[in-house]
Amino acid sequence: MNQPVLVLGAGIVGISCALELQKRGYRVTLMDRRGPGEEASSGNAGILSLSNITPLADPALLTRLHRLALNLDTDLLLHYPHLPALLPWLGRFLRRCRRATYLVDGAAMALLTQASMDLHRQWIDEAGLQSLANRGGGLKLYRDRRSFLRDQLERELLERCGVRHTLVDAAQVQDLEPDLNPVFVQGVLIDESISIRDPEKLCKAYAQMFVAAGGQVKQAEIRSIRQSGGGWELSGSPGVVSAERLVVCMGAWTPGLIGQLGYANPLAIERGYHAIAAPAEGRRLSRPIFDVDASYVMAPMEMGLRITTGSNLVRCETRPDPRQLVRVLPRAREAFPIERILTRDPWMGRRPTVPDTLPLIGPAPRHQNLWLAFAHSHMGLTMGPITGVLIANFVGAEPQPFATKAYDPSRYL
């Protein structure tokens, strides 16, 4: 085949698209302003999760709207000056907070995660990254039984989608993680989740597989786009780039580029932060934990324990505001013995999200030879490989492994 394709964006989604297109015989160039995996893909909790199929538009949120609106809980932080611009998105989001909608959207998420996990396992073996993967599952933990009961609909969704999970009581939590402090009354073990001890290293290893098979990785910052004949002309630094076929996987920055073609911006930007902590001497965490009532994830990494926050809804380029991290670190110390915080400045990343939480994957609605893959919210690391498969099938007009209408970009663009 040897037809050229340019993939913009070298996070996990772009790397996956490049790999899959390359496997179909395309001559692929992967381009980003930074190196592979160095933006949002590097700083997440590193969890490849079968269970995180729960749409953000959860009916249980409606019982906490007053607390969320007043920034009383740590899982969400609103920046009030930006709220007017977010109101249309929030309106569509709240209309989806219904049981039936939640279950339908969750089932569509499950199709992506289940297929993607199989590909991750294969790619991890191909890249020789077995030592980077922790296959001990993940723990979702509750300090208050009322919170556990509130999440009943989530567990119903897991049952419907065949996601293996085990309910554990306080004593079983201690058996699984003996060094946790006894603050949790209930938990759910997600049996088949895999955690990655360095997500950036995973991305770079996948990118190296692409390069070793003949792919090109180029560093450039693209600022403008226009049609040129049947293809595309892109301008930025350094200079002008032409592409016959273009796949845009730039995450939170995608709307800024395709908006020049008249496409709407469907996103809210969920900012997330993390810090790295050193455990107290002799203490160990063997798998990631999600402390539901304190709204953080603590995940064992090669560099220490990564503590990640909930969502901060702001404009894309707003300066950092790590208030959530400041609030959750004392709660993390309540749950696990931490010696000290190793990071001087918190890491910050942007998670692009649409109201139904489902990514936009497919051809651009009004332009030829342009495909889009973005808005993966919290699930980009997990869903990267299957997104690559779907995009490669779209580019080659090949059959899809399942119906893709739920992810069609035209639903928001």
N, C-alpha and C positions, 0 to 999 in steps of 0.2 A: 504493500500500500504506500508507505513512505510519504503520506501527505502531512504537511506541517500543521501543528496546532500550538497556539500560545496559551499557557495557563497563567493567569495573573493571581498571585497570592500563594505564598509558600508556607502556609500553616498546614495542619494535618489534612484539611480538606483538599487544598490545592495539591499537596504532595500525592495524596491518594488518587486524585483525578489524573495527574501526570503519569503515575505508575500504571493505572488501568488503561489509559489511552496508548501508552507505550506497548503494553501487552497485545493490543489489537493491531499493532503495526504502524501506528502514527509516529511521525518525527516530532517530538514534543520538546518545547522549551518552557521551563518553569521560571517565573520572574517575580521578584519582590524587592521592596526597598531594603529589607533586612535578610538575614540568612534564614534557611529553612527552620521552621518551628520556633522562631525567636519572639513572636508576638504573643497573642492569647494562648496559643497552643503550649507554651512553655510553662505557664504559671498556674495551671489548674490543679485540682486535687489528684490527678493521675489515675482516675478510676474508670475502667472500661466496664460499664455497668449494664446488666440486663434489666435491672429494676428501675432505673431512672427514666421510666416511660411515662411518668405522671405529668400531665400537662400542668403548667403553672396556674392556669385558670381553674383552680380547685374550688368547688362550692363551699368548702370549709372556710375559705378566706372571708366570705361574706359575714361571718359571725365576728370577725376581728377588724372590720373596715375602719371603725373609729380609732382603734389603736394604731393601725398601719398609717392612717392619714395623719396622726399626730406624732409619728416617729417614736412610738413607745416601745415597739418590739425591735429586736436586732436583726430579723431576717430581711427587712426592707428599710431603706432610707430614701425618703423623697427630698429632693432639693426644690424648695418651693418656688424660687424664681423661674424654674424650668417647667413648672407644672402646667401652665396654659398651653404650651406647645404639645404636651403629652396627653391632653384631655381626649382628643379623638382616639388615640391608641387605647387609653384606659377605658373608654366607653365600649369599644369593641371587645376588649379583654373581659370586662365585667359581664357582658352579655353571654360570654362563653362559660361562665361559672355555673353550669348546670350539670346535673348528674349524667344525663344521656350524652351530652356533648363531650364531657370529660372522658367517658368510656370509649366513645368513637375515636377521639383524638389520641387517646392512650394506645388503642389497638394499632393505629397507624404508626405511632412511635415504635411499638414493639416489632413491627415488620422490619424496620430499619436496624434496630439494635441487635436483634437475633441474627440477622444475616451478617451484620458487621462484625460481631464477635467471632464468628467462624473465620472470617477473613483475617482478623487480627491474630488469631492463634496461628494461622498459616504463615503470615508475614513475620511474626515474632520468631518462628522457627527458621524461616528462610534467612532472616537477618542475624541469626545466632544470638538473640537477645533473651534467652530463657532466664538468665540470672537477673534480668531487669524486671521480670514479671512475678508478682506475688499472687498466687492462686488460692489464697486462703479465704476468699470472699470478703464481705464488708458488713459492718454492724450499724444498724440504725437504732439509736438508743433514746430512751425517754426517761426524764426525771419525774414526770407527772403522768399518772395513768390516764388522766383526762385527755392529754395530748395523744396518747396511744389510741384511745377510743375515737378521737376526732379523725384519725387517719384510716378508719375502717374502709372507706371507699377506695383508697389506694391499695390496700391489701386485696380487696375484691378484684381490682384491675389486674394485679399480679396473678391471681388465681385464674382469671379468664384467659390470660395470655400465656399461661403455662410457665411462669417464672418461678423457679424453685426458691423457696424461702422457708425459714424455720423460726417460729416464735420461741423466744427464750425469756426466762424469768431472771430475777436479780442474781440468784445463785449461779445460773448458767452463764450469765454475762461475766461473772468473776472467774468461772472456770475457763472461759474462752480468752479473757484478758485479765490475768491475775493482778497486773500492776495498775489497773484502773482503780480509782477511789470509789467507794460504794455509794455513789450518788444516783445510780440508775435503777429504776424499778421494773423496767420492761425493755425488751429489745426485739429486733428482727434481724436474723442473720440471712444475708443474701448469699446463697451458697456458691454460686458460680461466677460472681464478679471477680475481675482480675484488676489488681492495682499495679501501677507502673512506678518504679522508684525514681525515675527521672523522665518526665514527659518530653522535654526538649531532646534528650538523648534518643528517645524512641523516634521522634520526628526526623532527626538528622540521620539516623540509621536507615529509615525508609527512603529518605532522599538519596542516600548513598547507594542504595539498591537501584534507584532510578538512574543515577549517574553511571554506575558500573555497567548498566545495560545500554549505554549510549545516549542517555538523556542529557540535556544542557540545563544548567542552573545559572541564571544571570541576575545581577543586582541592579535594579533601576527603580526609580520612583515615577510612576505614571500619574499625570495630573489631568490629562484631557483625552477624549476619545471622539472619533468621527468616522462615519462610513467612507470607504474609498473603494469604488467599484463594487465588487461582491464581497470585499473584505473590510479590514479595519486599519485605521491609522491612529497610533497612540503617541502622545507627546509627553515629554517629561525630562527627567535627568537620568541618563545622558542622551538627549536628542529625540529623534523620531523613530518609532518602531512600527513596522507593518506586520499584519497578521491576516492570513486567509481565513482561519477559524480561531475563535477566541472563547475561552472559558474564564469567567470572572468569579474568583473565590476569595475576595478580599475582606470577608467578614464585615465588621462595623463600617469599613470604608467603602463598601460596594455601592451604597446609594449615592455617595458623593460623585462617583464616576458615572454610573448609568443614569443618574439624574440629568446629565448633559444630553441624554437621548430622549428626555421627556418622561422618564419613569418616576413614579412617586416613591417617597421614602416610607417604607412600611414598618420601620424598626423603632423599638425602644432600646436604649443602650443600658444594659445592666452591668454596671461596673462591679468588679470583684477585687479583693485585696488578699494578700497572704503575707505571713511572716514565717520564718524558720526558727524553731525552738530546739534547744538541746534538752533531752530528758535528764532527769536526775540520775545520778550514778547507780548503775545496776538495774534501772527500770527500762522496760521495753514494751512497745506497742507492736503487735504482730500483723495487724490489718487496719485499714482505715475505719474510723468511727464518724458517724454523723450524730452530733448531739442536738437533737431536734429542738429542745426547749431553750438551748443557748444559741442556736443558729450558727454553728460552725462545723466544718469538717476538719479532722486531724488525721493526717495520712503520713505513714512512715516513708521517708525518702532517703536516698543516698546521702544527702546533705544534712539530714535531721528530720524533725517532725514539721511538716508543712501544715499551718493552720490557716484555713481559708474562710472568707466571710460570705454572707448572703449578698443581696443585690442593692445597688445604689443607682437609682434611676436619674440620669443626668444627660446633658448633651455630650456628644462624642468627645469633644476636645476640651471640656472643662478641666480645670486643674485638679489634682488629686485631693481627696477628702477622706482620710482613713479613720473617720470617727467609729465606724462599725468595728474595725479591727481593735481599736482601743477598748471598746466595750466588751468584746468577746474574749480577749486574752485572759482577764481574771477568771472568767467562767471556765476556760480551758484548764487553768491551773487548779480549779476545784475538782476537775475530773481526772487529771493525770499529773503526776509529779514532774514539773518542769524546772530545770536548773536555771536556764537563762534564755533570753531571746537573742538569736545570732545575727539577725538582719538589722542593719542600722536604719534603712529606709524600706518601708513596705513595698512589695511588688504590686502593680496595678494592671489589670487587664479589662478588656471590653467584650461583653457577651451580647451579640446582636440577637434580638428576640422579636418575633411577631406575636399577635394576640393568641393564636392557637398553638404556639410553641413548636409547630412543625416547620422544618427547614424549607427553603425555596430551592428546588432542584429541578432543572429542566431548561428548555429553550426559552429565550427571551420572547415575550408575547408578540412584539411588533417588528422584529429584526431577524434577518437570516444570518446564519453562521456565528451566532452569539448564544452561549449557554451560561446559565447562572447557577451557582451553588453557594448559598450563604444563609444566615439566620438560624444557625444550629443551636443557639442559646447555650445551655450548660452541657450539651451533648456532642460538641464537635469532635472531641478526641475519640469518643466511642463510635460515632457515625461516619467518621472519615472514609474508611474503606468502602462501605456500601454506597456512599455518595459517589465515589470514583467509578464504581460499576455502573450506576444509573446514568451518570454523565457520559461515560464511554458508549453506552448503549444508545443514548440519544444522538450523539455525534455520528455514530455509524448506522443509525436507523435500524438497530437490532432489537429483538424482543426483550422486554423487561422481565425480571423474575417475579414481579407482582405488580398490581395496579399502582400507578404513580400519581393519580389525579389529586390525592390529598396533599402532595408536595408541589403542585403546579404553581410556578411563579405568578401566573395570571390572576390568581385569587387575590393578590394584593397589589400587583403592579398595573 
